[in-house]
Amino acid sequence: MAGTLYVVPTPIGNLGDMTLRAKETLESVSFVASEDTRVGGKLLMLLGIKKPLLSYHEHTSRNATEAIVSRILAGEDCALITDAGTPAVSDPGERLVAECAEAGITVCALPGPCAAIVAISASGLKSRRFCFEGFLPENARERREHIAELAREKHTFILYISPHDAERYLAELADALNDRKCVLCKELTKLHERYFRGTVASINEQFKSLSPSEKKGEFVFICEGAPEEEAFWQDMTVEEHVEHYIALGMSKMDACKAVSRDRKVGKGEIYKIINR
């Protein structure tokens, strides 16, 4: 009889947030698949648990994934953990979950810590509908295009930002979002937890004034969506509208596609106008 894959959330900073059920699950499984076995091993040690650990991260090979699936099919239970928070959410563990589901293995996900949910619950921004965007693309052109898309997003959106990207990414977000209300959450649940509230532009200025040590930490960025009535391009010609997106780093073709979506007309009509 096949075993079960347990998706086990781990604390994002405060060990006290480890649930009793999560601890009991880690004690009961045959082995643990961990994003970083050093981090996973430290957690198990603090919980007083001894279990075999296998590394499972973004560079894990297909063969290694299949080996884990085979062990579960043979009857072993596996707990999937990430370095912090809920596995398989903006996390390489999603591949293992997908492979197990495809193989007919029972996947049992436990509730627990998730930085995105912690952040939005404290943000004060609209949360009835929101979108989770995870990390922005590392490629500069792709990131600019993605931020331009987010500027049109109608719902509150959530981003994760790594410490070495924070200053650069906040400046780029401020260029596109400027006076939108947002919250920047730093080191959630940890000793130096902090919330920056204001407009994207004001928070960017606050952040630039921090000391290097104050800029360290993991960040969650939450921003309000574009108002329904907002149409920044309303007084622009089609040519000006296209140039606006090109100035944000898009290619001419992608800019035309964006204008087509904004104006709800065919791309062919946009091409005709700008090529007259």
C-alpha positions, 0 to 999 in steps of 0.5 A: 500500500502506497504511503502519503506525502505530507506538506508540512509548513515550518515557522517563518521566524518564530519556532513557537509557530510550529503546530502540534500537528506538524510536529506529530507528522514529522515524528511519524513519517519515514523520511523528510524532503527538505529544501536545505538539509542544514536548515531542515536538520536544525529544525528537527534537532530543535524539535527533538526529532531524528529522521533521515533527510533528503535534499529537495530544491530547485536543482533537484534532478528528475531522477531524484524526484522519481526516487522519492516518488518510488519510495512513497509508492513502496509504502513510506510516508514522506514530509515535504518541508521548505526553509520557512513557511508553506512548501510548494507556494513559490517553492520548488516543492510544487514539482514533488507535489505534482509528481506525487499527485500524478502517480496517484499518491495521497497528498495531505497538506497541513495548515500553518505559517505562510508569510503572504497570509501573515502580511496581508492580514496585517496590511489593512489593504483590501483582502477579499480578493488578492493575487500572490505574485511570489518573486519578481523575475531576475531578468531586468527586462522581464521584471520591468514588463511584469511590473508594468502588468502589475500596475494594471492589476485591479486587486491587491497583490503580494510580492516576496523580495529578497534582501539583496534585491530590496533597494533596487526593486523598490525603486523600480516599483516606485517608478511604476506605482508611485502614489499607490498605498502599500505595506512593506513587511520586514522579518515577519514573526522575528525579533526585528519585525517591522511594517512600513506603511504609506505610498510606494514612493514614500516607502522607497524613500524611507527604505533608502534612508535606512542603515545597511544593517536595517536593510537586511532581512526578508520582505513581503510587499503588498500593494493596492490594486489599480482603481477601477476608474483609473485609465492613465492612458485616457488622454493619450494618443495611441502613439503616446500610449505605446511610447509609455510602455516602451519607456518602461522597458517593453519591446515595441511589439509587447507595448502594442499588445499591452495597448491592445489589452488596455483599449480592448481593440485588436492588435492589428488596429494598433499596428495600423495606427502607429505605422501610418 
